[in-house]
Amino acid sequence: MTAAELEALATRALQGLGLTAANAATTARILVMGDLSARRAAQGGPGTYDERAAGFDAQVERALAAGDRAALGALDVALGGELMVAGRAALQVLSGVPAPRTAEVTYAAAPYGVGYVVARWTW
């Protein structure tokens, strides 16, 4: 998906809430949920282990911690599919929202072989 397509998708999502990008930061909270890679566990995870999974999840974690919308928009779609990243599209929608004033990661782990990150962006 191109940057323009992602921005258009985010704009449509905001419009669905009756918002524009200019006022979304002050009038709405955006909750984005989705699993990261599901190939992190050597045993017992939903997918077979893939050594690329931890690196992909770390890339997402860094982007969320930095409020780096461009990095989220540039996530590799094919690799995300191979790693069973169910939340890739949801994360890429963030590339179209206004730049956050602050960004922080409050949790990052891979219990049960699936990557999860909890982050907070404020505008």
Sequence and secondary structure as in RCSB ss.txt:
>XXXX:A:sequence
MTAAELEALATRALQGLGLTAANAATTARILVMGDLSARRAAQGGPGTYDERAAGFDAQVERALAAGDRAALGAL
DVALGGELMVAGRAALQVLSGVPAPRTAEVTYAAAPYGVGYVVARWTW
>XXXX:A:secstr
  HHHHHHHHHHHHHHTT  HHHHHHH          S   SSSSSS   TTHHHHHHHHHHHHHHT HHHHHT 
 HHHHHHTT TTHHHHHHGGGS   SEEEEEEEE GGG  EEEEEEE 
